[in-house]
Amino acid sequence: MPRVNIGPDNNAQIEITTLQSQSKSRKLKKIKMASGSERVVVVGVDDSAHSYHALETALDLFFIPFKANPRFKLVVLHARPTATFFLGVAGPGTVDIIPMVEEDLNKTADLVKKKCAEVCSAKSVEISSLEVIEGDPRNIMLEAVERHHA
């Protein structure tokens, strides 16, 4: 199981123990954390099992070990695609379909928010911000990291 150690100089070390040798652990990465009291972890989710697993892993690494003294704020982000993304280049009648696609995308976003709230509630972790933003997930994640100083 990965482990996060935070030193007095705000450096985080993520240690991962390999499955082959439980006695040996290797330091995977050192990260310079943001200075100040507000550290933010941004987790992007979509409606896939892999993204919910990523959320659970982030909770296990950054929130569960520090439950008595939380060191991070959690921002959960869902990048909702635009309706035109799914329709692409379509012919006549496309305008009539857009409201139905929008409704379906909104339902999916609501399900993602509900599932994220359930995952965090099961681990007793409070979500500081749960955002649904329309656009390209790559750009949305980068903008969220900059906006929240994560």
KEKE-3310 file (N, C-alpha, C; in steps of 0.2 Angstrom, whole numbers, plus 5000, padded with zeros to 4 digits):
npx = (5004:5003:5011:5011:5023:5025:5037:5045:5048:5039:5040:5034:5035:5032:5029:5031:5027:5033:5024:5031:5042:5039:5047:5056:5055:5053:5057:5046:5044:5047:5039:5037:5027:5013:5016:5011:4995:4984:4983:4979:4971:4967:4955:4951:4936:4926:4913:4918:4924:4938:4941:4934:4941:4953:4950:4947:4960:4967:4960:4964:4978:4981:4971:4965:4977:4979:4968:4965:4971:4968:4977:4975:4964:4950:4946:4935:4933:4923:4923:4913:4907:4903:4887:4888:4900:4897:4888:4895:4899:4884:4869:4853:4841:4849:4849:4837:4840:4850:4845:4840:4852:4860:4852:4854:4868:4868:4861:4871:4881:4876:4874:4888:4892:4884:4889:4903:4901:4896:4907:4917:4910:4909:4922:4923:4927:4928:4922:4929:4926:4915:4915:4907:4911:4910:4918:4934:4942:4956:4960:4952:4956:4969:4966:4959:4968:4977:4968:4965:4977:4984)
npy = (4994:5011:5025:5041:5052:5067:5079:5091:5101:5103:5094:5080:5063:5049:5033:5017:5000:4986:4972:4960:4960:4963:4967:4977:4994:5007:5023:5033:5046:5063:5077:5094:5102:5114:5130:5136:5135:5129:5116:5108:5094:5089:5079:5071:5065:5053:5044:5031:5015:5016:5029:5031:5022:5029:5040:5034:5030:5042:5047:5037:5039:5053:5058:5048:5044:5055:5059:5063:5075:5084:5088:5092:5099:5093:5093:5089:5085:5085:5084:5089:5084:5093:5094:5095:5089:5075:5074:5079:5082:5084:5082:5089:5093:5091:5101:5098:5087:5091:5096:5084:5077:5085:5084:5071:5071:5080:5071:5061:5068:5072:5059:5055:5065:5061:5048:5051:5058:5048:5039:5047:5049:5036:5034:5044:5057:5074:5083:5097:5105:5101:5100:5103:5105:5111:5105:5101:5088:5088:5101:5107:5100:5105:5119:5119:5115:5126:5136:5132:5132:5120)
npz = (5000:4996:5004:5012:5017:5026:5028:5040:5032:5022:5012:5002:5003:4993:4996:4989:4991:4984:4977:4976:4985:5001:5011:5006:5002:4990:4987:4978:4973:4976:4981:4981:4992:4992:5000:5016:5025:5018:5009:4994:4986:4971:4962:4948:4941:4932:4925:4927:4933:4936:4939:4951:4958:4958:4966:4978:4981:4982:4994:5003:5003:5006:5015:5025:5033:5040:5048:5061:5061:5049:5034:5021:5009:5000:4983:4971:4955:4940:4923:4912:4896:4881:4873:4859:4857:4857:4846:4835:4818:4812:4803:4797:4809:4820:4830:4837:4844:4853:4866:4872:4873:4882:4893:4897:4899:4910:4919:4921:4926:4939:4944:4945:4955:4966:4968:4971:4983:4991:4991:4998:5010:5015:5019:5028:5024:5021:5007:5001:4989:4976:4959:4944:4928:4912:4897:4890:4897:4900:4899:4909:4921:4922:4923:4935:4945:4944:4948:4961:4967:4969)
capx = (5000:5007:5011:5014:5026:5026:5042:5044:5050:5033:5041:5030:5038:5027:5033:5027:5030:5032:5021:5036:5046:5036:5052:5059:5051:5057:5054:5045:5044:5047:5035:5037:5020:5012:5018:5005:4991:4979:4985:4973:4972:4962:4954:4946:4932:4921:4908:4921:4927:4945:4941:4932:4947:4958:4947:4948:4967:4969:4958:4968:4985:4981:4966:4964:4982:4979:4961:4964:4974:4968:4982:4973:4957:4949:4942:4933:4931:4920:4923:4907:4908:4898:4883:4891:4906:4894:4885:4900:4896:4878:4865:4847:4838:4853:4846:4832:4843:4854:4842:4840:4859:4861:4848:4858:4874:4867:4860:4877:4885:4872:4876:4895:4892:4882:4894:4909:4899:4896:4914:4920:4906:4911:4928:4923:4931:4924:4924:4929:4922:4913:4914:4906:4913:4909:4924:4939:4945:4963:4961:4948:4960:4975:4964:4957:4975:4980:4963:4965:4984:4985)
capy = (5000:5017:5029:5047:5055:5074:5081:5098:5106:5102:5089:5074:5057:5044:5026:5011:4994:4981:4965:4954:4960:4967:4970:4982:4999:5011:5030:5034:5053:5068:5082:5100:5104:5121:5132:5139:5130:5126:5111:5105:5088:5089:5073:5071:5059:5053:5039:5025:5012:5018:5036:5030:5019:5034:5044:5030:5029:5048:5047:5033:5042:5060:5060:5043:5044:5062:5060:5067:5082:5085:5092:5093:5100:5089:5096:5083:5088:5081:5088:5087:5085:5097:5090:5095:5084:5069:5075:5080:5085:5081:5085:5093:5090:5091:5106:5095:5082:5094:5096:5077:5075:5089:5081:5065:5073:5082:5066:5058:5073:5071:5052:5056:5069:5057:5042:5054:5059:5041:5036:5051:5048:5030:5035:5050:5063:5079:5086:5105:5107:5096:5104:5100:5110:5109:5106:5096:5086:5090:5108:5108:5098:5110:5126:5118:5115:5133:5140:5130:5132:5113)
capz = (5000:4996:5010:5011:5023:5025:5033:5042:5026:5017:5006:5003:5000:4992:4996:4987:4993:4978:4979:4976:4991:5006:5016:5003:4999:4987:4987:4971:4971:4981:4979:4985:4993:4993:5007:5019:5029:5014:5004:4991:4982:4966:4959:4943:4941:4927:4927:4926:4940:4937:4942:4958:4962:4959:4971:4984:4982:4985:5000:5007:5004:5009:5020:5030:5038:5044:5050:5067:5060:5041:5031:5014:5007:4994:4977:4967:4948:4935:4917:4908:4889:4878:4869:4852:4856:4855:4840:4830:4812:4810:4798:4799:4815:4826:4835:4841:4848:4858:4873:4875:4875:4888:4899:4898:4902:4917:4924:4922:4931:4945:4947:4947:4961:4971:4969:4974:4989:4994:4992:5003:5016:5017:5022:5033:5022:5019:5001:5001:4983:4971:4954:4937:4923:4905:4893:4889:4904:4901:4901:4915:4927:4923:4926:4942:4949:4945:4952:4968:4970:4971)
cpx = (5004:5006:5014:5017:5027:5031:5041:5045:5045:5035:5037:5034:5032:5031:5028:5030:5028:5029:5026:5040:5043:5041:5056:5054:5055:5053:5053:5046:5044:5043:5036:5029:5019:5013:5011:5001:4986:4983:4979:4975:4966:4961:4949:4943:4927:4917:4912:4924:4934:4945:4939:4937:4952:4956:4948:4955:4969:4966:4962:4975:4985:4976:4966:4970:4982:4972:4960:4966:4974:4973:4980:4966:4956:4944:4941:4930:4928:4920:4918:4908:4902:4894:4885:4897:4903:4891:4890:4897:4890:4874:4859:4844:4843:4851:4841:4834:4847:4851:4842:4847:4861:4858:4852:4864:4873:4865:4866:4881:4882:4874:4884:4896:4890:4886:4900:4907:4899:4902:4917:4916:4908:4917:4929:4927:4927:4926:4923:4925:4921:4911:4912:4907:4913:4915:4928:4942:4952:4964:4957:4952:4966:4972:4962:4963:4977:4975:4964:4972:4986:4992)
cpy = (5006:5021:5036:5050:5062:5076:5089:5103:5106:5098:5083:5069:5052:5037:5021:5005:4989:4975:4960:4954:4965:4970:4976:4987:5004:5018:5032:5041:5057:5074:5088:5102:5112:5124:5135:5133:5126:5122:5108:5099:5089:5082:5073:5065:5059:5047:5032:5022:5014:5024:5035:5027:5024:5039:5041:5030:5036:5049:5043:5035:5048:5062:5055:5043:5050:5063:5064:5074:5083:5090:5095:5095:5096:5093:5090:5087:5083:5086:5085:5088:5089:5092:5090:5090:5077:5069:5076:5084:5081:5085:5089:5089:5089:5095:5103:5090:5085:5094:5089:5075:5079:5086:5075:5066:5076:5077:5062:5062:5072:5064:5052:5059:5065:5051:5045:5055:5053:5038:5040:5050:5041:5030:5041:5055:5068:5082:5094:5108:5102:5100:5100:5106:5107:5110:5100:5094:5088:5097:5110:5106:5103:5117:5125:5118:5122:5137:5138:5130:5125:5111)
cpz = (5000:5002:5009:5017:5021:5031:5035:5037:5021:5011:5008:5000:4999:4992:4994:4988:4987:4981:4980:4983:4996:5010:5013:5000:4996:4987:4979:4969:4976:4978:4984:4986:4993:5000:5010:5022:5024:5008:5001:4986:4977:4962:4954:4942:4935:4929:4926:4933:4941:4940:4949:4962:4963:4965:4978:4986:4985:4992:5005:5008:5007:5014:5026:5035:5042:5046:5056:5066:5052:5039:5024:5014:5000:4989:4972:4960:4943:4928:4913:4901:4887:4874:4862:4851:4854:4848:4834:4824:4810:4805:4801:4805:4821:4832:4839:4846:4854:4865:4876:4877:4881:4894:4901:4902:4909:4922:4925:4927:4938:4948:4949:4954:4967:4973:4973:4981:4994:4996:4998:5010:5019:5021:5027:5031:5019:5012:5002:4995:4978:4965:4948:4932:4916:4901:4892:4895:4905:4903:4908:4921:4928:4926:4933:4947:4950:4949:4960:4971:4972:4969)
residu = (MET:PRO:ARG:VAL:ASN:ILE:GLY:PRO:ASP:ASN:ASN:ALA:GLN:ILE:GLU:ILE:THR:THR:LEU:GLN:SER:GLN:SER:LYS:SER:ARG:LYS:LEU:LYS:LYS:ILE:LYS:MET:ALA:SER:GLY:SER:GLU:ARG:VAL:VAL:VAL:VAL:GLY:VAL:ASP:ASP:SER:ALA:HIS:SER:TYR:HIS:ALA:LEU:GLU:THR:ALA:LEU:ASP:LEU:PHE:PHE:ILE:PRO:PHE:LYS:ALA:ASN:PRO:ARG:PHE:LYS:LEU:VAL:VAL:LEU:HIS:ALA:ARG:PRO:THR:ALA:THR:PHE:PHE:LEU:GLY:VAL:ALA:GLY:PRO:GLY:THR:VAL:ASP:ILE:ILE:PRO:MET:VAL:GLU:GLU:ASP:LEU:ASN:LYS:THR:ALA:ASP:LEU:VAL:LYS:LYS:LYS:CYS:ALA:GLU:VAL:CYS:SER:ALA:LYS:SER:VAL:GLU:ILE:SER:SER:LEU:GLU:VAL:ILE:GLU:GLY:ASP:PRO:ARG:ASN:ILE:MET:LEU:GLU:ALA:VAL:GLU:ARG:HIS:HIS:ALA)
# end
